[in-house]
Structure formats: C-alpha cells, structure tokens
Amino acid sequence: MKSSSSPLFLDKLHIHCSKKERCSIMGRLAPFLFSSLALTTIFSFLFLHSPSPLKIMPKNGYDQKLSLIEPHKENFHEKCDLFKGHWVPEFRGSQYTNSSCATIPISKNCFRHGRKDSDFLNWRWKPDNCELARFDAKAFLKILRGKKLAFIGDSVARNHLESLLCLLSQEEIGIDVYKDAEDRHRIWYFTEHDFTLTMLWSKFLVVGEERMINGSSSGVFDLYLDKIDDKWVRDLPIVDYAIISNAHWFFRPIYLHQASNVIGCVYCSEPNVTKYDVLDAIGMSFRAALRYINECKQCKKIVTLLRTFSPAHFENGTWNTGGSCNRTSPYGEREIDLTDYQWKLRSIQVEEIERARNEAGKKGRKRFRVLDVTRAMLMRPDGHPGAYWGNKWMKGYNDCVHWCLPGPIDVWNDFLMAFLTEEAGLIS
C-alpha cells in the first residue's frame, strides 16, 4: 500500500486481517511432591550457599535492578548490567527460522544463499550477574498497544527492525502499509494491538549531501551540523519510542559545515582545513540530533534509545580489498579488545546520550536511554552474512557489517524487551 503524501503513521487504518494462529508453546511445569524433611534440607542448603541469601528471586527472570545506562554510578555493583556478559550455548535455537519469517530480506537470508553451518544460532547472551529473558512477542505487543515505535538510522537500523518483525510474527504479522519509492521509509501496522512500527532512513542524522562530479557520485559528502535531516524529524512529534543509531556511513571523505562555514574534514588532505577524526564527526552529529530531540517542544511523550555501534568483523582486508568473515563460533571475552577503535565509537555515542540525558534532567524535558549492544556483538564474528548474501551486483565482496536473520542480532530485541518491561513497571 503506497501513499503519495507519505505520512509517517496512518492513525486510522481500517484493515481487516485474520488473526495468526499462535504457535508459541507454553511450557508446563509438572508438580513434584517433596517431603517436609527434603524441602527443609534443600531450602537450608540454598539459603546458606546463596551469594545473597536474603535476596528474593525476581519476577520474569530479570534481576530486580536493571541498568540500561548509568555505568558510572557508585552503586552500580548493586545493579545488573545487562550489557556486560558472555555468550553461552543455547540449544533451543532461534524463535523463528529463515523460512517461517516471510519478511526476511534476501540479503540477510544466509541459509538461502548456501550457508551450511548453523551453530551460530545456538548461543544466548548471559549477563554476568543475572539473566536476560528471551523476547516475548505477546508481552511486547501488550506493552506497546496503541504506541508508535520508530527506528532512525541506516541499513543496520533496518536490520534491527527486520529482526523485530520476525520475532513479532510469532504473535501477530504486521501489515506492510507504506513503502516509499526508494524502500527507505517503511511502515508496518499491527491491527490487533494498534501498534505502528516504522523505519526512517538517515545516513548521518544531520543533513548530508554527496558531491557530484560530472553527474556521477564522488563518494565525498558535505555534512551540515546545524541542519537536522528532515526525513526523520518531520514526524518525530507523534513517535512514542525512537531507536536512533548510525556510524558506518561516516567512514568516507566528509566536510563538516557549521553556520555556512567549513570547520573541518574527515579523510582529507587539503591545506588550511582542520583535520577531524571519524569519532569527532559521529560525536558532533549525534550531539546535534539529540539536542534537537531535547528541544523539540512538540515531542513531549518521546523516549529516545540510542543503539550503540554495531561492529564489523572484516579479516585479511576491508570490504573492498578482499576482507572476509568466515568464523563459525563466537569469540570469548578475552579475545575482544575494549581499547580498539570500534569500542571508542561506542564510547563516544554513550557520552553523547549521557550529555543529552543530563541536559534533559536539568530542564525537566525528555528521556534518554541506551541499548548498548557493542560488547556483545564484538564477540560475534560468526553472525554476518559474509559471502552468503546473494548480491549479484557486488560478487566477490563479503558483507561483514550486517547480520544474518535469524542470528545474534536478535539479542538486540531481548535488550529492547528488557527495557520495555522495566519501563512498563513489570519488575517489582
């Protein structure tokens, strides 16, 4: 269904569709009868050997105190940091398959393009001090009934949304109600829950224009840090939750503009032009975008989540010099480097969301949180399409940036579910 006016959300849709047969299987716990002596013995053992014997077990598998940001608070040791942990074997596999989810794009359907190994599906993320519950489509849609959720960013943001669509299809299949001519702006509507999900494409969050030479693309961009990309901000006032992300487009020659002046450039060698790093450009763009949200008077109800940098895993070269990603199992915690450039990208993003949150707190404005996926994904070199993405126009190139569906990217929605559960007050 297309619309020439291309509004972000269609508030009154008269769509009739049959309810999808629910396929989730409720686990059943068979009752066991213990003698009072055995019960007392077991209870005593657990009480004496528990690290915190007076702590009551939390509901829904979550620790009572979740931390989705605030890694620097003094009492952080009392909280559960969902984003610090490791991958452990999980033989239940994924909650959907590449054939059960009809919305997987061809380029992310790795098995369709010949990937043979499937062990990369048999892992789950285990936070160090608690458990991260699996995504619950029914609970998710219940929490977001009548709400509007927007993903704002590039193709990796779209990858995140596509994972969510597959997970939600276990409860309800969203109706594809809008697609623009470039397939960048998309809207899905879940009629049974009056929930709207959308993708708002933006390469840089701020206005970015590619320089053209003799009518051809140059690969050089001009970024205007005082101009926010209207493609995502024009409909922001009616968004309840915004998941904002970006980074990969910044790795190219970029000229930075402020108030009609060039203040510097990235990957350039011109005299009398200040050299900036990719980190600087990303930080300034996120700062401008988050400041806009903070100052948006019409965006009174919005909650903004910044999804941190999603690492690539090219080995033996880059994307255009023969780089590949052929690993079939995760890295361990000791195999990742939290001082490398990809972690620095994540850190600059966290700094900017904390800056925005502090500014919001001073003025009683918006709410900002973080979905910190970087550490978990640094450990998953096995989760990319690699050679199995079926791009006939770029044969010989490997995709070590995006993620297979199903795949480790699904944990991003486990994190999102944890946030929404806490947001809805379902954790005592």
The 8 nearest C-alpha neighbors of each residue, nearest first, counted from 0:
[[1, 176, 177, 2, 175, 178, 174, 179],
 [2, 0, 177, 178, 3, 176, 179, 5],
 [1, 3, 5, 4, 177, 0, 6, 179],
 [4, 2, 5, 1, 179, 6, 180, 177],
 [3, 5, 2, 6, 1, 7, 179, 177],
 [6, 4, 2, 3, 7, 179, 177, 1],
 [7, 5, 8, 4, 9, 2, 234, 3],
 [8, 6, 234, 5, 9, 186, 197, 184],
 [9, 7, 6, 10, 195, 186, 197, 147],
 [8, 10, 11, 12, 6, 7, 195, 176],
 [9, 11, 8, 12, 195, 193, 7, 188],
 [12, 10, 9, 13, 8, 14, 193, 190],
 [11, 13, 14, 9, 10, 190, 188, 176],
 [14, 12, 11, 15, 190, 10, 16, 9],
 [15, 13, 12, 16, 190, 174, 188, 11],
 [16, 14, 13, 17, 190, 12, 18, 191],
 [15, 17, 18, 14, 190, 174, 19, 191],
 [18, 16, 19, 15, 20, 191, 171, 172],
 [17, 19, 20, 16, 171, 191, 172, 21],
 [20, 18, 171, 21, 17, 170, 172, 169],
 [19, 21, 22, 18, 170, 171, 169, 17],
 [22, 20, 23, 170, 19, 169, 171, 18],
 [21, 23, 20, 24, 169, 170, 19, 25],
 [24, 22, 21, 25, 169, 170, 94, 26],
 [25, 23, 26, 22, 21, 27, 169, 94],
 [26, 24, 27, 23, 22, 28, 21, 135],
 [25, 27, 24, 28, 23, 29, 22, 30],
 [28, 26, 29, 25, 24, 30, 31, 23],
 [27, 29, 30, 26, 31, 25, 24, 32],
 [28, 30, 27, 31, 26, 32, 25, 33],
 [31, 29, 28, 32, 27, 33, 26, 34],
 [30, 32, 33, 29, 28, 34, 38, 37],
 [31, 33, 30, 34, 35, 38, 37, 29],
 [34, 32, 38, 37, 35, 31, 36, 39],
 [33, 35, 37, 36, 38, 32, 39, 40],
 [36, 34, 38, 37, 39, 33, 40, 32],
 [35, 37, 39, 34, 38, 40, 33, 41],
 [38, 36, 40, 34, 39, 35, 41, 33],
 [39, 37, 35, 41, 40, 36, 42, 33],
 [38, 40, 42, 36, 37, 41, 43, 35],
 [39, 41, 37, 43, 38, 42, 44, 36],
 [42, 40, 44, 38, 43, 39, 37, 45],
 [43, 41, 39, 45, 44, 40, 46, 38],
 [42, 44, 46, 40, 41, 45, 39, 47],
 [43, 45, 41, 47, 42, 46, 48, 40],
 [46, 44, 42, 48, 43, 47, 49, 41],
 [47, 45, 52, 43, 44, 49, 48, 42],
 [46, 48, 44, 45, 49, 43, 52, 50],
 [49, 47, 45, 46, 44, 50, 52, 51],
 [48, 50, 52, 51, 46, 45, 47, 44],
 [51, 49, 52, 48, 47, 46, 54, 53],
 [50, 52, 49, 54, 53, 46, 48, 55],
 [53, 51, 49, 46, 54, 50, 47, 48],
 [54, 52, 51, 55, 46, 49, 50, 56],
 [55, 53, 52, 51, 56, 57, 49, 50],
 [56, 54, 57, 53, 52, 63, 51, 58],
 [55, 57, 54, 58, 62, 63, 60, 61],
 [58, 56, 63, 62, 61, 55, 60, 59],
 [57, 59, 60, 61, 426, 56, 427, 63],
 [58, 60, 61, 57, 132, 426, 425, 62],
 [59, 61, 58, 132, 130, 57, 62, 131],
 [62, 60, 59, 130, 57, 63, 58, 131],
 [61, 63, 64, 57, 129, 65, 79, 60],
 [62, 64, 57, 61, 65, 426, 427, 58],
 [65, 63, 78, 62, 79, 66, 77, 61],
 [66, 64, 79, 78, 62, 63, 67, 80],
 [65, 67, 80, 68, 79, 78, 69, 64],
 [66, 68, 369, 65, 370, 368, 80, 81],
 [69, 67, 66, 70, 369, 368, 370, 371],
 [68, 70, 71, 72, 66, 67, 75, 353],
 [71, 69, 68, 72, 75, 66, 80, 67],
 [72, 70, 69, 73, 75, 74, 68, 76],
 [73, 71, 75, 74, 69, 70, 76, 68],
 [72, 74, 75, 71, 76, 70, 77, 69],
 [75, 73, 76, 72, 77, 78, 71, 70],
 [74, 76, 78, 77, 72, 73, 70, 71],
 [77, 75, 74, 78, 73, 79, 72, 80],
 [78, 76, 75, 74, 79, 64, 73, 80],
 [79, 77, 64, 75, 76, 65, 66, 80],
 [78, 80, 65, 66, 128, 81, 64, 129],
 [79, 81, 66, 82, 83, 78, 65, 126],
 [82, 80, 126, 83, 79, 66, 67, 131],
 [81, 83, 80, 371, 84, 126, 372, 375],
 [84, 82, 126, 80, 81, 127, 374, 85],
 [83, 85, 126, 127, 125, 82, 124, 86],
 [84, 86, 125, 124, 332, 87, 126, 375],
 [87, 85, 124, 123, 125, 122, 88, 84],
 [86, 88, 122, 123, 89, 124, 125, 85],
 [89, 87, 122, 121, 123, 90, 86, 124],
 [90, 88, 122, 121, 123, 91, 87, 92],
 [89, 91, 121, 92, 88, 122, 120, 93],
 [90, 92, 89, 93, 121, 94, 122, 120],
 [93, 91, 121, 90, 120, 89, 94, 122],
 [92, 94, 95, 120, 405, 91, 96, 406],
 [95, 93, 92, 166, 96, 169, 405, 91],
 [96, 94, 93, 99, 100, 166, 165, 405],
 [97, 95, 99, 98, 405, 100, 93, 94],
 [96, 98, 99, 100, 108, 405, 404, 95],
 [97, 99, 96, 100, 101, 95, 103, 108],
 [100, 98, 96, 97, 95, 101, 165, 168],
 [101, 99, 165, 98, 102, 97, 103, 96],
 [100, 102, 103, 99, 98, 165, 97, 104],
 [101, 103, 100, 104, 165, 161, 164, 105],
 [104, 102, 101, 100, 108, 105, 107, 161],
 [105, 103, 106, 107, 102, 108, 161, 101],
 [104, 106, 108, 107, 103, 388, 389, 111],
 [105, 107, 388, 104, 108, 389, 390, 109],
 [108, 106, 403, 105, 104, 404, 109, 388],
 [109, 107, 105, 111, 106, 110, 404, 403],
 [108, 110, 387, 112, 111, 107, 384, 114],
 [111, 109, 114, 113, 112, 108, 115, 97],
 [110, 112, 109, 108, 113, 114, 97, 105],
 [113, 111, 387, 110, 109, 389, 114, 388],
 [112, 114, 110, 111, 115, 387, 109, 386],
 [113, 115, 110, 109, 116, 112, 387, 111],
 [114, 116, 113, 117, 110, 109, 112, 118],
 [117, 115, 118, 114, 327, 119, 110, 120],
 [116, 118, 119, 120, 115, 121, 114, 327],
 [117, 119, 120, 121, 116, 327, 328, 122],
 [118, 120, 117, 121, 328, 381, 327, 382],
 [121, 119, 118, 92, 406, 122, 117, 93],
 [122, 120, 89, 90, 92, 118, 119, 88],
 [123, 121, 88, 89, 87, 120, 86, 119],
 [122, 124, 86, 87, 89, 125, 88, 121],
 [123, 125, 86, 85, 87, 126, 122, 84],
 [124, 126, 85, 84, 86, 130, 127, 123],
 [127, 125, 84, 81, 83, 129, 128, 130],
 [126, 128, 84, 129, 83, 125, 85, 80],
 [129, 127, 126, 79, 130, 80, 84, 62],
 [128, 130, 126, 62, 127, 79, 61, 131],
 [131, 129, 61, 126, 125, 60, 132, 62],
 [130, 132, 61, 125, 133, 126, 129, 81],
 [133, 131, 60, 130, 134, 61, 413, 59],
 [134, 132, 413, 135, 131, 410, 416, 412],
 [133, 135, 413, 416, 136, 132, 412, 166],
 [134, 136, 138, 137, 139, 133, 416, 166],
 [137, 135, 167, 139, 138, 170, 140, 134],
 [136, 138, 140, 139, 135, 170, 141, 167],
 [137, 139, 141, 135, 136, 140, 142, 420],
 [140, 138, 136, 142, 141, 137, 135, 143],
 [141, 139, 143, 142, 137, 138, 144, 136],
 [140, 142, 138, 144, 139, 143, 137, 192],
 [143, 141, 139, 140, 144, 138, 423, 419],
 [144, 142, 140, 146, 141, 145, 139, 194],
 [143, 145, 192, 141, 194, 146, 193, 142],
 [144, 146, 193, 194, 143, 192, 147, 195],
 [147, 145, 143, 194, 144, 239, 195, 148],
 [146, 148, 195, 239, 238, 196, 194, 240],
 [147, 149, 240, 196, 241, 239, 238, 195],
 [150, 148, 241, 197, 198, 196, 151, 242],
 [149, 151, 242, 198, 241, 199, 243, 156],
 [152, 150, 243, 199, 200, 242, 149, 198],
 [153, 151, 201, 244, 200, 245, 156, 243],
 [152, 154, 156, 202, 155, 200, 201, 245],
 [153, 155, 157, 156, 158, 152, 200, 401],
 [156, 154, 158, 157, 153, 401, 159, 152],
 [157, 155, 159, 154, 158, 153, 152, 150],
 [156, 158, 154, 160, 155, 159, 161, 153],
 [159, 157, 155, 161, 156, 160, 154, 162],
 [160, 158, 156, 162, 157, 161, 155, 163],
 [159, 161, 163, 157, 162, 158, 164, 156],
 [160, 162, 164, 158, 163, 159, 157, 165],
 [163, 161, 159, 165, 160, 164, 409, 166],
 [164, 162, 160, 166, 161, 165, 167, 412],
 [163, 165, 161, 167, 162, 166, 168, 160],
 [166, 164, 168, 162, 163, 100, 167, 161],
 [165, 167, 163, 168, 164, 169, 162, 136],
 [168, 166, 136, 164, 169, 165, 170, 171],
 [167, 169, 172, 171, 165, 170, 166, 164],
 [170, 168, 167, 166, 171, 22, 136, 21],
 [171, 169, 168, 167, 136, 137, 21, 19],
 [172, 170, 168, 19, 167, 169, 173, 189],
 [173, 171, 168, 174, 167, 189, 170, 19],
 [172, 174, 189, 188, 187, 171, 175, 168],
 [173, 175, 188, 187, 176, 189, 172, 190],
 [176, 174, 187, 177, 186, 173, 188, 0],
 [175, 177, 0, 187, 186, 174, 188, 1],
 [178, 176, 1, 186, 0, 185, 175, 2],
 [179, 177, 185, 182, 184, 1, 180, 186],
 [178, 180, 182, 184, 181, 183, 177, 185],
 [179, 181, 182, 178, 183, 184, 1, 3],
 [182, 180, 183, 179, 184, 178, 185, 200],
 [183, 181, 179, 178, 180, 184, 185, 177],
 [184, 182, 181, 200, 185, 179, 199, 198],
 [183, 185, 199, 198, 179, 178, 182, 200],
 [184, 186, 178, 198, 177, 197, 183, 182],
 [187, 185, 197, 177, 176, 196, 175, 198],
 [188, 186, 175, 196, 174, 173, 176, 195],
 [187, 189, 195, 174, 173, 194, 190, 196],
 [190, 188, 173, 194, 193, 192, 191, 174],
 [189, 191, 193, 192, 188, 194, 14, 173],
 [190, 192, 189, 193, 171, 18, 194, 144],
 [191, 193, 144, 194, 190, 189, 140, 145],
 [194, 192, 145, 190, 189, 144, 191, 195],
 [195, 193, 189, 145, 192, 146, 144, 188],
 [196, 194, 188, 147, 187, 189, 148, 146],
 [197, 195, 148, 187, 186, 149, 147, 188],
 [196, 198, 186, 149, 185, 187, 150, 148],
 [197, 199, 150, 185, 184, 149, 200, 151],
 [200, 198, 151, 184, 231, 150, 197, 201],
 [199, 201, 152, 183, 153, 151, 184, 198],
 [202, 200, 152, 204, 153, 203, 199, 151],
 [201, 203, 153, 248, 204, 152, 200, 245],
 [202, 204, 205, 201, 207, 245, 284, 206],
 [205, 203, 201, 228, 202, 288, 227, 284],
 [206, 204, 227, 228, 203, 226, 224, 284],
 [207, 205, 228, 223, 227, 226, 222, 208],
 [208, 206, 222, 221, 205, 220, 203, 223],
 [207, 209, 221, 220, 210, 222, 206, 219],
 [210, 208, 220, 219, 211, 221, 218, 207],
 [211, 209, 219, 217, 220, 208, 216, 212],
 [210, 212, 216, 215, 217, 214, 209, 213],
 [213, 211, 215, 214, 217, 216, 210, 209],
 [214, 212, 215, 211, 216, 217, 210, 209],
 [213, 215, 212, 211, 216, 217, 210, 209],
 [216, 214, 212, 211, 213, 217, 210, 218],
 [215, 217, 211, 218, 212, 210, 214, 209],
 [216, 218, 219, 211, 210, 212, 215, 209],
 [217, 219, 216, 220, 209, 251, 252, 210],
 [220, 218, 252, 217, 210, 209, 253, 251],
 [221, 219, 209, 253, 208, 210, 254, 207],
 [220, 222, 254, 208, 207, 253, 255, 209],
 [223, 221, 207, 255, 206, 256, 254, 224],
 [222, 224, 256, 206, 226, 225, 257, 255],
 [223, 225, 226, 257, 205, 256, 222, 284],
 [224, 226, 223, 257, 227, 258, 287, 205],
 [227, 225, 223, 224, 206, 205, 228, 287],
 [226, 228, 205, 206, 229, 204, 288, 225],
 [227, 229, 206, 205, 230, 204, 231, 226],
 [230, 228, 232, 231, 233, 227, 206, 205],
 [229, 231, 228, 232, 233, 199, 201, 200],
 [230, 232, 229, 199, 233, 228, 234, 235],
 [233, 231, 235, 229, 234, 230, 228, 227],
 [232, 234, 229, 235, 231, 230, 236, 7],
 [235, 233, 232, 236, 7, 237, 231, 238],
 [234, 236, 232, 238, 237, 233, 298, 231],
 [237, 235, 298, 297, 234, 238, 299, 301],
 [236, 238, 235, 234, 239, 298, 147, 301],
 [239, 237, 235, 147, 236, 240, 301, 148],
 [238, 240, 301, 147, 300, 148, 146, 302],
 [241, 239, 148, 302, 301, 238, 303, 149],
 [240, 242, 149, 303, 148, 150, 243, 304],
 [243, 241, 304, 150, 305, 151, 303, 149],
 [242, 244, 151, 305, 152, 241, 306, 150],
 [245, 243, 152, 306, 305, 151, 156, 307],
 [244, 246, 152, 153, 247, 203, 202, 243],
 [245, 247, 248, 249, 281, 308, 244, 203],
 [248, 246, 249, 250, 245, 153, 202, 308],
 [249, 247, 250, 246, 202, 251, 203, 245],
 [248, 250, 247, 251, 246, 277, 281, 280],
 [251, 249, 248, 247, 277, 252, 246, 266],
 [250, 252, 249, 253, 266, 219, 248, 218],
 [253, 251, 266, 219, 265, 267, 220, 254],
 [254, 252, 220, 265, 264, 221, 219, 251],
 [255, 253, 264, 221, 222, 263, 220, 265],
 [254, 256, 222, 263, 264, 261, 262, 221],
 [257, 255, 261, 223, 260, 262, 222, 224],
 [256, 258, 260, 259, 224, 225, 223, 261],
 [257, 259, 260, 256, 225, 223, 224, 261],
 [260, 258, 257, 256, 261, 223, 225, 262],
 [261, 259, 256, 257, 258, 262, 255, 263],
 [260, 262, 256, 255, 263, 257, 254, 259],
 [263, 261, 256, 255, 260, 257, 273, 264],
 [264, 262, 273, 255, 272, 274, 261, 254],
 [263, 265, 254, 274, 253, 275, 255, 267],
 [264, 266, 253, 275, 252, 267, 276, 274],
 [267, 265, 252, 251, 264, 253, 268, 274],
 [268, 266, 265, 269, 264, 252, 274, 253],
 [267, 269, 270, 266, 274, 272, 264, 265],
 [268, 270, 272, 267, 271, 273, 274, 264],
 [269, 271, 272, 268, 273, 267, 274, 263],
 [270, 272, 273, 269, 263, 274, 268, 262],
 [273, 271, 263, 270, 269, 274, 264, 262],
 [274, 272, 263, 264, 275, 271, 262, 270],
 [273, 275, 264, 263, 265, 272, 276, 267],
 [276, 274, 265, 264, 279, 263, 273, 277],
 [275, 277, 279, 278, 265, 280, 274, 266],
 [276, 278, 280, 279, 281, 249, 265, 250],
 [279, 277, 276, 281, 280, 282, 344, 347],
 [280, 278, 282, 276, 277, 281, 283, 275],
 [279, 281, 277, 283, 282, 278, 284, 276],
 [280, 282, 284, 278, 279, 283, 285, 277],
 [283, 281, 279, 285, 280, 284, 347, 286],
 [282, 284, 286, 280, 281, 285, 279, 287],
 [283, 285, 281, 287, 286, 282, 205, 280],
 [286, 284, 288, 282, 287, 283, 289, 281],
 [285, 287, 283, 289, 284, 288, 351, 290],
 [286, 288, 290, 284, 285, 289, 283, 291],
 [289, 287, 285, 291, 290, 286, 284, 204],
 [290, 288, 292, 286, 291, 287, 285, 293],
 [289, 291, 293, 287, 292, 288, 286, 294],
 [290, 292, 288, 294, 289, 293, 295, 287],
 [293, 291, 289, 295, 290, 294, 288, 298],
 [294, 292, 290, 291, 295, 365, 289, 359],
 [293, 295, 291, 292, 296, 290, 364, 298],
 [294, 296, 292, 298, 297, 293, 291, 299],
 [295, 297, 298, 294, 299, 293, 236, 292],
 [296, 298, 236, 295, 299, 235, 237, 300],
 [299, 297, 236, 295, 296, 301, 300, 235],
 [298, 300, 297, 301, 296, 365, 236, 295],
 [301, 299, 298, 239, 302, 365, 238, 236],
 [300, 302, 239, 240, 298, 299, 238, 303],
 [301, 303, 240, 366, 367, 239, 241, 304],
 [304, 302, 241, 367, 240, 242, 366, 368],
 [305, 303, 368, 242, 369, 367, 241, 243],
 [304, 306, 369, 243, 242, 370, 244, 307],
 [305, 307, 370, 244, 369, 371, 243, 304],
 [308, 306, 371, 345, 372, 373, 305, 370],
 [307, 309, 345, 373, 310, 344, 246, 306],
 [308, 310, 373, 307, 376, 311, 372, 155],
 [311, 309, 377, 308, 341, 376, 312, 373],
 [310, 312, 400, 399, 313, 309, 401, 380],
 [313, 311, 380, 399, 324, 314, 310, 400],
 [314, 312, 322, 323, 324, 317, 399, 311],
 [313, 315, 322, 323, 316, 324, 312, 317],
 [316, 314, 322, 323, 313, 321, 317, 320],
 [322, 315, 317, 320, 321, 314, 313, 318],
 [316, 318, 322, 320, 319, 313, 321, 314],
 [317, 319, 322, 320, 321, 397, 396, 316],
 [318, 320, 317, 321, 396, 322, 316, 397],
 [321, 319, 317, 316, 322, 318, 315, 396],
 [320, 322, 316, 319, 317, 318, 323, 396],
 [316, 321, 323, 317, 313, 315, 314, 318],
 [322, 324, 313, 314, 397, 325, 385, 321],
 [325, 323, 385, 313, 326, 399, 312, 314],
 [324, 326, 323, 327, 385, 381, 380, 386],
 [327, 325, 381, 324, 328, 380, 329, 382],
 [326, 328, 381, 119, 325, 118, 329, 116],
 [327, 329, 381, 326, 119, 330, 118, 379],
 [330, 328, 379, 378, 381, 380, 331, 327],
 [329, 331, 378, 334, 379, 332, 328, 335],
 [330, 332, 334, 333, 378, 329, 85, 335],
 [331, 333, 334, 335, 85, 330, 378, 84],
 [334, 332, 331, 335, 336, 330, 378, 337],
 [333, 335, 331, 332, 330, 336, 378, 377],
 [336, 334, 333, 332, 337, 378, 377, 330],
 [335, 337, 338, 339, 334, 333, 342, 377],
 [338, 336, 342, 339, 335, 374, 343, 341],
 [337, 339, 336, 342, 340, 343, 341, 335],
 [340, 338, 342, 341, 337, 336, 343, 335],
 [339, 341, 343, 342, 344, 338, 337, 345],
 [340, 342, 344, 343, 339, 310, 345, 308],
 [341, 343, 345, 344, 340, 339, 337, 346],
 [344, 342, 346, 340, 345, 341, 347, 339],
 [345, 343, 341, 342, 347, 346, 278, 340],
 [344, 346, 342, 308, 348, 343, 307, 347],
 [345, 347, 343, 349, 348, 344, 350, 342],
 [348, 346, 350, 344, 349, 345, 282, 343],
 [349, 347, 351, 345, 346, 350, 352, 344],
 [348, 350, 346, 352, 351, 347, 353, 345],
 [351, 349, 347, 353, 348, 352, 354, 346],
 [350, 352, 354, 348, 353, 349, 286, 355],
 [353, 351, 355, 349, 354, 350, 356, 348],
 [352, 354, 356, 350, 351, 355, 357, 349],
 [353, 355, 351, 357, 352, 356, 350, 358],
 [356, 354, 352, 358, 353, 357, 359, 289],
 [355, 357, 353, 359, 367, 358, 354, 352],
 [358, 356, 360, 354, 359, 355, 353, 361],
 [357, 359, 355, 361, 356, 360, 354, 362],
 [358, 360, 364, 356, 362, 357, 365, 361],
 [361, 359, 357, 363, 358, 362, 356, 364],
 [362, 360, 358, 359, 363, 357, 364, 356],
 [361, 363, 359, 364, 360, 358, 365, 357],
 [364, 362, 360, 359, 361, 365, 358, 366],
 [363, 365, 359, 362, 360, 293, 366, 299],
 [364, 366, 359, 293, 367, 302, 301, 363],
 [367, 365, 302, 303, 356, 368, 359, 364],
 [366, 368, 303, 356, 304, 302, 352, 365],
 [369, 367, 304, 68, 303, 305, 67, 366],
 [368, 370, 305, 304, 371, 68, 306, 67],
 [371, 369, 306, 305, 372, 307, 304, 67],
 [370, 372, 307, 369, 373, 306, 82, 374],
 [371, 373, 375, 307, 374, 370, 376, 411],
 [374, 372, 376, 375, 308, 309, 371, 377],
 [375, 373, 377, 376, 372, 378, 82, 83],
 [376, 374, 373, 377, 372, 378, 82, 85],
 [375, 377, 379, 378, 373, 374, 372, 310],
 [376, 378, 374, 379, 375, 310, 373, 335],
 [377, 379, 330, 376, 329, 375, 380, 331],
 [380, 378, 329, 376, 381, 377, 382, 330],
 [381, 379, 312, 382, 326, 378, 329, 324],
 [382, 380, 327, 326, 379, 328, 383, 329],
 [381, 383, 380, 379, 402, 407, 403, 406],
 [384, 382, 402, 399, 385, 403, 401, 381],
 [385, 383, 387, 403, 388, 398, 109, 402],
 [386, 384, 398, 397, 399, 383, 387, 324],
 [385, 387, 397, 388, 384, 398, 396, 395],
 [388, 386, 112, 384, 109, 385, 389, 114],
 [389, 387, 106, 384, 390, 386, 109, 107],
 [388, 390, 387, 112, 106, 391, 105, 386],
 [389, 391, 392, 393, 388, 394, 106, 387],
 [390, 392, 394, 393, 389, 388, 395, 396],
 [391, 393, 390, 394, 389, 395, 396, 388],
 [394, 392, 390, 391, 396, 395, 397, 389],
 [395, 393, 396, 391, 392, 390, 389, 397],
 [394, 396, 393, 397, 386, 321, 319, 390],
 [395, 397, 394, 393, 318, 319, 398, 321],
 [398, 396, 385, 386, 323, 399, 318, 395],
 [397, 399, 385, 400, 384, 401, 386, 383],
 [398, 400, 383, 385, 311, 312, 313, 324],
 [401, 399, 311, 398, 383, 402, 310, 312],
 [400, 402, 383, 155, 399, 398, 384, 158],
 [403, 401, 383, 382, 384, 408, 404, 107],
 [402, 404, 107, 406, 384, 383, 405, 109],
 [405, 403, 406, 107, 108, 402, 97, 162],
 [404, 406, 403, 96, 97, 93, 95, 409],
 [405, 407, 404, 403, 408, 120, 409, 382],
 [406, 408, 409, 410, 382, 120, 379, 405],
 [407, 409, 410, 406, 411, 402, 159, 162],
 [408, 410, 407, 411, 412, 162, 406, 413],
 [411, 409, 413, 412, 408, 407, 414, 124],
 [412, 410, 414, 409, 413, 408, 415, 372],
 [411, 413, 415, 414, 410, 409, 416, 163],
 [412, 414, 410, 134, 416, 415, 411, 133],
 [415, 413, 417, 411, 412, 416, 410, 418],
 [416, 414, 412, 418, 417, 413, 419, 411],
 [415, 417, 413, 419, 414, 418, 412, 420],
 [418, 416, 414, 420, 415, 419, 413, 421],
 [417, 419, 415, 421, 416, 420, 422, 414],
 [420, 418, 422, 416, 421, 417, 423, 415],
 [421, 419, 417, 423, 422, 418, 425, 416],
 [420, 422, 424, 418, 419, 423, 426, 425],
 [423, 421, 419, 420, 424, 418, 425, 417],
 [422, 424, 420, 421, 425, 419, 142, 426],
 [423, 425, 421, 422, 426, 420, 427, 419],
 [426, 424, 423, 420, 421, 427, 422, 58],
 [425, 427, 424, 421, 58, 63, 420, 57],
 [426, 425, 63, 424, 58, 57, 64, 421]]
